[in-house]
């Protein structure tokens, strides 16, 4: 599903974001990326989304070398990927329903299908009763669950999350990780960047550890 072959990312200011990364994530795996702040976790996710390009090496997603993609191809790649952000990135002037529906509307999904999929996604994260609410009326944990529903509503094969529990207490963090495990159990490949080592240690999943842009450990 995801393969990094000797991938490096060096920024114009000289900062080495990633340094010769080599790893392979199989379809259906759930994997954590961990490391100190600035270790390269977010950069790695941005390369998978083609938000940035590597300085050298090759990133493959679903058998496709992303270096071969032109700007017109990138939206098609992103339709196969769901992304969950730490700060939710919700539209606060839109209802929960409208926020979750946004990827489907952008993709041109028929209106009746939009309603069915949005309500199924909200039901999965336990927020069906909140579809008419606005994000400002929700707790931080509920806002994050809206973000997860939006990320999975178009049924992506790959789900990426960047510090999804960074602003949540331990109990809510465990609930959010449980949702990711639920999606993984039905075949979604899940890749989560997190520095929450105590929580990760309780979960039986592979962990990639970065240090100053280098992969220093790979295992459970």
Secondary structure by P-SEA (a helix, b strand, c coil): cbbbcbbbbbccccccccccccccccccbbbbbbbcccccaaaaaaaaaccccccbbbbbccccccccccccaaaaaaaabbbbcccccccccccaaaaaaaaaaaacccaaaaaaaaaaaaaaaccccccccccccccaaaaaaaaaaaaccccccbbbbccccccccaaaaaaaaaaaaaaaaabbbbbbbccaaaaaaacbbbbbbbcccccccccc
